[in-house]
Amino acid sequence: MDILRFITAGSVDDGKSTLIGRLLYDTKQIYIDQLEAIESSGRVNEDGEVDLSLLTDGLKAEREQGITIDVAYKYFNTPRRKFIIADAPGHIQYTRNMVTGASNSNLAIILVDARHGVQEQTRRHSIISSLLGIPHLVICINKMDLVGFDENVYNQIVDDYRKFSKKLTSKDITFIPVSALKGDNIVDRSNSMPWYSGPSLLEHLEQVPVSRDFNLDDSRFPVQYVIRPHTHEHHDYRGYAGKVISGIYRKGDKVVVLPSGQTSTIKSVELGGKELEEAFAPQSVVLQLEDDVDISRGDVIVKQEEELDVTKEFEALVCWMNTKPLKPGAKLLLRHNSTETRAVIREIQYKVDVNSLDRIEDVDQVQLNDICRVQVRVATPLLVDPYLKNRSNGGFILIDETSFTTVGAGMVATVSHESELNYMI
């Protein structure tokens, strides 16, 4: 079975944690001890049922305040598919947490309270999902029970969101009216909304085509580890272990190793000690080459036919995650796939207004949770792709050199290829 990774987002108190709890509860994915724990908490809803939001709000502060602070991950599966859920917080000050959860998601569920309609955080999280290149959006119009399951309320919210969504890069947008508290249209279709003829939320999640989300055109194989057993049986064995983050690799393919530019041919593709005819994203495999090539962790094996080059300079969108402001000239560590290198922020070009996607010019520093476009210079030549073209090879994180904490998440926007690569930061 394939895996669908999705995130829930939206305004505060829109019912994100309750929706996930209901999804787990109605698909019978909750262990008995988990159910006993939330039953013993004493937290119940107005109808006397246990508060299912406690299944994801695990922090003490979250339970006390009734809000989500950190990203909570839950796992479940049905006969059709496996799922990894990221429950993201709705507060503005936790935008960085939402970015973290969305970075690896195939789909985003944006919740809208039927009583309030499209709010600022609805637009904010939709825009962030779009900036992060999430291909599928599901707009769950929640708390339909509190508006009498009124079709007109649903239609008005759909119209409002469609007008706003013209700015988004995500084009696969599905609308589903639900009541997470009552379970309407979560797992089973609701009898309370006969005017809605679409699928329930779970039915839609099982049907979303995720295999097409992987980039199978651009070959990218970052080497994570070089395998040299040094045994009598495998005296000359040299394999390169890593994950095919995009593209397809086959025995006999002509390849080039970047940044060195050395060329060779794939001798074999192995998985679990057995040879494969081909390997494709997102498989983790071992490649053997015909020639003895100097390859180490961080090098990237690509096909010769693509005629790629490495760069030391590119522009990127960065979500700043540190309380200390980001300023031009900041020196940081940059981690891209299996490569870590020193980097400098040469220029802050503008900040992005995440409520309207407008640019804010003449910015001299960036604060916590801000999203900005910057010019980055790195010490080690990198093979990067624009994020919207290849998410797996277009994302990176920024790390503070002294504390080694993650302070930023970046998405490559444009790449500047240069012939001179000897510039050191």
C-alpha positions in Angstrom: 0.0 0.0 0.0 1.1 3.5 -0.6 1.3 6.2 2.1 -0.7 9.5 2.2 0.9 12.2 4.4 -1.5 15.0 5.2 -1.8 17.9 7.6 -4.7 19.6 9.2 -4.7 23.4 9.6 -7.1 26.3 10.0 -8.1 28.9 12.6 -8.1 28.3 16.4 -11.1 26.2 17.6 -12.1 25.1 14.1 -12.0 21.5 15.3 -8.8 20.2 13.8 -7.9 17.9 16.8 -11.5 16.7 17.1 -11.6 15.9 13.4 -8.5 13.7 13.7 -9.8 12.1 16.9 -13.1 11.3 15.2 -11.3 9.9 12.2 -9.2 7.6 14.4 -12.2 6.7 16.6 -14.6 5.8 13.8 -12.0 3.7 11.9 -11.3 1.8 15.2 -7.6 2.8 15.3 -7.5 3.7 19.0 -6.0 1.3 21.5 -8.1 0.4 24.6 -5.6 2.1 27.0 -5.7 5.3 24.9 -9.5 5.4 25.1 -9.5 4.6 28.8 -7.0 7.5 29.4 -9.1 10.1 27.7 -12.3 8.7 29.4 -10.6 9.0 32.8 -9.6 12.6 32.1 -13.2 13.8 32.7 -13.2 16.0 29.6 -16.6 15.4 27.8 -18.5 17.3 25.2 -22.0 18.8 25.6 -23.6 15.5 24.6 -21.7 13.5 27.2 -19.2 11.9 24.7 -15.5 11.9 25.5 -13.4 14.8 24.1 -11.7 13.2 21.1 -9.3 16.1 20.7 -7.3 14.7 23.6 -6.0 11.9 21.3 -3.7 14.4 19.5 -3.3 17.2 22.1 -0.7 15.4 24.2 1.1 18.3 25.9 -0.1 19.4 29.3 -0.4 23.0 28.2 -2.5 21.9 25.2 -4.9 20.0 27.4 -5.2 22.9 29.9 -5.8 25.5 27.3 -7.7 23.4 24.8 -5.5 24.4 22.0 -2.8 22.7 19.8 0.7 24.1 20.3 3.1 21.5 18.8 2.6 19.4 15.7 1.2 16.0 16.7 1.7 13.0 14.4 -0.7 10.1 14.2 -0.6 7.0 12.1 -3.4 4.7 10.9 -4.4 2.6 8.0 -7.3 1.2 6.1 -7.5 -1.7 3.7 -6.7 0.7 0.9 -4.0 3.0 2.2 -1.6 4.0 5.0 -1.9 7.5 6.5 0.4 9.8 8.5 -1.4 12.8 10.0 0.2 16.0 11.2 -2.1 18.0 13.4 -0.8 21.6 13.1 -1.6 24.5 15.6 -3.9 27.3 14.5 -2.4 30.3 16.4 -0.4 32.8 14.4 2.6 32.5 16.8 2.9 28.8 15.9 3.1 29.3 12.1 6.6 27.8 12.1 5.1 24.6 13.6 2.6 24.5 10.8 5.4 24.9 8.2 7.3 22.0 9.8 4.3 19.7 9.5 3.4 20.7 6.0 6.9 20.3 4.5 6.4 16.6 3.8 2.7 16.5 3.2 0.9 15.4 0.0 -2.4 16.9 1.1 -3.6 19.6 3.5 -7.0 19.7 5.2 -8.0 23.3 5.9 -10.8 23.5 8.4 -13.4 26.3 8.2 -15.9 26.9 11.0 -19.3 27.0 9.3 -20.4 29.8 11.7 -17.5 32.1 10.8 -16.6 31.3 7.2 -13.2 32.1 5.7 -11.0 33.7 8.3 -7.5 35.2 8.3 -5.9 32.0 9.4 -7.8 30.1 6.8 -6.1 32.3 4.1 -2.8 32.2 5.9 -2.6 28.4 6.1 -3.9 28.0 2.6 -1.2 30.3 1.3 1.5 28.5 3.3 0.3 25.2 1.9 0.5 26.7 -1.6 4.0 28.1 -1.0 5.1 24.7 0.2 3.9 23.1 -3.0 1.2 20.8 -1.4 -0.6 19.5 -4.5 -4.0 18.6 -2.9 -6.2 20.7 -0.6 -9.4 19.6 1.1 -11.5 22.4 2.6 -13.6 20.8 5.4 -16.4 23.1 6.3 -16.8 22.0 9.9 -19.5 22.4 12.6 -22.3 22.1 10.1 -24.5 20.8 13.0 -24.3 24.3 14.6 -25.8 25.9 11.5 -28.6 23.3 11.0 -26.8 21.6 8.2 -27.8 24.5 6.0 -26.8 24.1 2.3 -26.8 27.8 1.7 -24.2 28.4 4.4 -22.0 25.7 2.8 -22.4 27.2 -0.7 -21.5 30.7 0.5 -18.3 29.5 2.1 -17.4 27.6 -1.0 -17.9 30.7 -3.2 -15.8 32.9 -0.8 -13.0 30.4 -0.8 -13.0 29.9 -4.6 -12.6 33.7 -5.1 -9.6 33.7 -2.7 -8.0 30.5 -4.1 -7.3 32.0 -7.5 -4.1 33.3 -6.0 -2.9 29.8 -5.0 -0.7 27.4 -6.9 -2.6 24.4 -5.6 -5.4 23.7 -8.1 -6.8 20.4 -6.8 -9.2 21.7 -4.2 -12.1 19.6 -2.8 -14.9 20.9 -0.5 -16.6 18.6 2.1 -19.2 19.7 4.7 -18.6 17.9 8.0 -19.3 17.7 11.7 -16.2 16.4 13.4 -18.1 16.4 16.8 -21.0 14.2 15.5 -19.0 12.3 12.9 -21.0 13.5 9.8 -19.1 12.9 6.5 -15.9 12.0 8.4 -15.8 8.2 7.8 -19.4 7.5 6.6 -21.6 9.8 4.5 -24.1 11.8 6.5 -27.8 11.4 6.4 -28.2 15.0 7.7 -27.0 16.5 4.5 -28.8 14.8 1.6 -28.0 17.8 -0.6 -24.3 16.8 -0.6 -23.5 14.0 -3.1 -19.7 13.9 -2.8 -17.5 11.5 -0.8 -16.9 11.4 2.9 -13.5 12.7 4.1 -12.1 9.2 4.5 -13.3 8.1 1.1 -11.6 11.1 -0.5 -8.4 10.5 1.4 -8.4 6.9 0.2 -8.9 8.0 -3.5 -6.4 10.9 -3.8 -3.8 9.9 -6.4 -0.4 10.4 -4.6 1.8 8.3 -7.0 1.6 11.1 -9.5 3.0 13.6 -7.0 6.5 12.1 -7.2 8.8 13.6 -9.8 9.9 10.7 -12.0 11.5 12.9 -14.7 14.5 14.5 -12.9 16.9 11.9 -11.6 18.3 12.8 -8.1 20.1 10.3 -5.9 21.9 11.9 -2.9 24.5 9.5 -1.5 24.0 8.9 2.3 26.5 6.2 2.9 29.3 4.3 1.1 29.1 0.5 1.7 32.5 -1.2 1.8 32.2 -4.6 3.7 36.0 -5.5 3.6 35.2 -9.2 3.8 36.7 -12.0 1.9 33.4 -12.7 0.1 32.8 -9.1 -0.8 36.4 -7.9 -1.1 35.9 -5.5 -4.0 32.3 -4.5 -3.2 31.5 -0.8 -3.2 27.9 0.3 -3.0 26.3 3.7 -2.6 23.3 3.8 -0.3 20.7 6.5 -0.5 17.1 7.4 -1.4 15.9 8.0 -4.9 14.2 11.4 -4.2 13.1 11.8 -7.8 13.5 10.1 -11.1 14.1 6.4 -12.2 17.4 4.5 -12.2 18.1 1.4 -14.2 21.1 -0.9 -14.7 23.2 0.4 -17.6 22.2 4.0 -17.2 25.0 6.5 -17.9 25.4 8.7 -14.8 27.5 11.6 -13.6 28.5 12.3 -10.0 28.1 15.9 -8.8 29.8 18.2 -7.8 32.9 16.4 -9.1 31.5 15.7 -12.6 33.0 12.2 -12.8 31.0 9.8 -15.1 30.3 6.1 -15.0 27.6 3.5 -15.7 25.2 1.8 -13.2 26.4 -1.8 -12.7 23.4 -2.8 -10.5 20.5 -1.6 -8.5 20.0 -3.4 -5.2 17.3 -3.5 -2.5 17.7 -5.8 0.5 20.5 -7.7 -1.1 18.5 -8.4 -4.3 19.0 -6.8 -7.7 16.2 -4.8 -9.1 15.4 -3.9 -12.7 14.8 -0.3 -11.7 14.5 1.9 -8.7 12.2 5.0 -8.5 11.2 7.7 -6.0 10.8 7.3 -3.1 12.7 4.0 -2.8 15.9 3.6 -0.7 18.4 1.4 -2.6 22.1 0.7 -3.2 23.7 1.6 -6.5 26.9 0.0 -7.8 28.9 1.6 -10.6 31.1 0.1 -13.2 34.1 2.3 -12.4 35.9 3.1 -9.1 34.8 6.7 -8.6 35.6 8.9 -5.6 32.1 9.3 -4.1 31.3 10.3 -0.5 28.2 11.3 1.5 26.5 14.4 0.1 27.4 13.7 -3.6 24.5 13.3 -6.0 24.3 10.7 -8.7 22.3 11.9 -11.8 21.8 10.8 -15.4 24.3 12.2 -17.9 21.5 13.0 -20.3 20.2 15.8 -18.1 23.4 17.9 -18.4 23.0 19.4 -14.9 25.4 21.7 -13.1 25.9 22.7 -9.5 25.7 26.2 -8.0 26.9 28.2 -5.0 24.2 30.9 -5.2 20.4 30.8 -5.4 17.3 32.6 -4.2 14.8 31.1 -1.8 11.7 31.6 0.2 12.6 31.2 3.9 10.2 30.8 6.9 12.2 32.2 9.8 11.8 30.1 13.0 14.0 31.9 15.5 13.2 34.6 18.0 16.5 36.3 17.0 15.8 38.3 13.8 17.4 37.3 10.5 19.5 40.1 9.0 21.5 40.4 5.8 25.0 39.0 6.2 23.9 36.3 8.7 26.2 33.2 8.6 24.5 29.9 9.1 24.7 26.2 8.4 22.6 24.9 5.5 21.5 21.3 5.3 20.3 20.1 1.9 19.4 16.4 1.8 22.6 14.7 3.0 24.9 17.7 2.5 25.7 20.3 5.2 27.6 23.4 4.3 28.2 27.0 5.5 26.0 29.7 4.1 25.5 33.4 4.2 22.3 35.4 3.6 23.6 38.0 1.2 20.3 39.9 0.8 16.7 40.0 2.0 14.8 41.0 -1.1 11.3 41.2 0.4 8.9 39.8 3.0 5.7 37.9 1.9 2.4 39.1 3.4 0.9 35.6 4.1 -2.6 37.0 4.2 -2.5 38.4 0.6 0.8 37.2 -1.0 1.8 40.9 -1.5 5.4 41.8 -1.2 6.8 44.0 1.5 9.9 45.8 0.2 12.8 47.5 1.9 13.1 45.0 4.7 16.2 45.2 6.9 15.4 42.2 9.1 12.9 39.3 9.4 11.1 38.3 12.6 9.9 35.0 14.0 7.3 33.3 11.7 7.9 35.7 8.9 8.3 34.4 5.3 10.8 36.2 3.1 12.7 35.9 -0.1 16.5 35.9 0.3 19.7 35.5 -1.7 21.8 32.6 -0.4 25.5 31.9 -1.0 27.0 28.5 0.1 30.5 27.3 0.5 30.0 23.9 -1.1 28.6 23.6 -4.6 25.1 22.1 -4.5 22.7 20.6 -7.0 19.4 22.2 -6.2 16.1 22.5 -8.1 13.3 25.1 -7.8 11.0 23.9 -5.0 7.8 24.0 -7.1 9.5 21.8 -9.8 11.0 19.2 -7.4 10.1 19.5 -3.7 12.4 16.7 -2.7 15.5 18.5 -4.1 14.3 22.1 -3.5 14.0 22.2 0.2 16.6 22.9 2.9 16.9 24.0 6.6 19.1 26.7 8.2 20.9 25.9 11.4 22.5 28.3 13.9 26.3 27.7 14.0 26.6 28.1 17.7 23.5 26.4 19.2 22.9 24.0 16.3 19.2 24.7 16.5 17.1 24.8 13.3 16.3 28.5 12.7 14.8 28.5 9.2 13.1 26.3 6.5 13.8 27.2 2.9 12.4 26.6 -0.5 14.6 27.3 -3.5 13.0 29.8 -5.9 15.6 30.4 -8.7 19.2 29.0 -9.2 22.2 31.0 -10.5 24.7 28.6 -12.2 28.3 29.9 -12.3 31.4 28.5 -13.9 33.6 29.9 -11.1 33.0 27.9 -7.9 36.0 28.8 -5.8 34.3 31.6 -3.9 34.5 30.9 -0.2 32.3 32.5 2.4 
